[in-house]
Every structure is written in structure tokens, then in C-alpha cells.
């Protein structure tokens, strides 16, 4: 819930939400980790699949382009269960 200017809530629109809502794209998928930034979000499933959505202007969704996503999209080139990744973070700026 909250601000959703760039689709970072993953609800399929850019409307803000005043209450928590289920992300329909994850129906039937168990999520073990979520990282929420100011404008984009990422998640890892129990199977190790990585998803990105929201503001993608600088390629920060990991999807190979600079497009925003209104719903979670699987990052097809990476399976974190194979890389041993255990931490996920989304931040506004990194310097």
C-alpha cells in the first residue's frame, strides 16, 4: 500500500493504494523475500526466481531495458537459488 506513481505496488496500475492488497501476478507462487525501494520493488520466490517491477528508467529492474513495469516480471537470466544470493535490496541512490 502507499504511493504507486511508477507501478511499484505491482497491482497493474499507477493508482495509490490506502490498504494492503494481494499481488495477483504472484497467485500460486510462494515469495520468500521482498525489497521495496522508493520507486521500484523486487522479490525472490521460494524456487529462487527473481522478479522486478516499478520504475525501470536506469535498468534497475534487471529486465534488460529501461521500461517501467506495473506488475512483477520475472528476470529470466537469473535464478538466485543457483547463485547463492541471500540478500535483496532496493534503494533510491547508490554512491
N, C-alpha and C positions, 0 to 999 in steps of 0.2 A: 504494500500500500504506500501511498505517497505520490510524489511528483513523478510524471511519466512523459516528459516532453519528448524524449527520444525512443520511447518504447522499452525503457529499461525494466519495466514491470513484467514484460513478456506476455501481456494479455491480448495482443493483436491490434492494439490501438495506441493512441498517444493521449488518451484521457487519463487524468489523475484518478486515483482510487482512494477513498476515505477509509476503506476496510480491507483486511487481508482477503485475497482470492486465490483459488487454485489456478495453476498454470495448465491449461488444457493440453498443451503440447507434451507435457510430462505424464499424461494419463498412461498407466501401465509401466512407467519407468521409475525405478527407485533412485532417488537422489541422495547422495551421502555428503555432499559439500556444496555450499553456495557462497559466492563472494559478490557483494554489491558495491559498486562504485557510485559516484555522483550521477553518471550518465550511462553506464553500461553494467551488465551483470554477466557472471559466468557460473557454471555449475559442472559438477562431476557426478556421473551416475555410479551406482554400485558396481557396474560392469567395467568402469574405467573410461567411459566415453565423456569427452569434454564438449560443452555447449557454450555458445556466446550469443548475446543479444543486447539491443540498445544502440548506443551511439558508436558508429564504426568509422568515423572520419579519418582516423590515423591508422587504420588497420588493427585497432585494439581488440577486435573480436576474434582474430585469428582465422578469419574465413577467406582470406586471400583477396579482399577488396576493401573499399572504403565506404561501403553502404551501411546504413542503419538497418537493424532488424527489429520487427515488432514482436516476434516470437522467437523462442530459443531455436538455434540452428546448430546441428552437430558439426564440430570441427573434424572433418573427415581424415585429416592427415595425422591425427594424434590419438593414441589410446593411452591414458595415463597409467593403466594397470601394467603396461609394458615398460614404461619409463621409470616407474617407482616414485612418481610425484605424490607428495603427501600434503602439500600446502597450496592454496589458491588465494589470490588477492587481486582486487580491482582498485585502482587509485586514480585520482584526478590528474596528478602530475608526478613525474619521477625525474629527479635531477641528480 
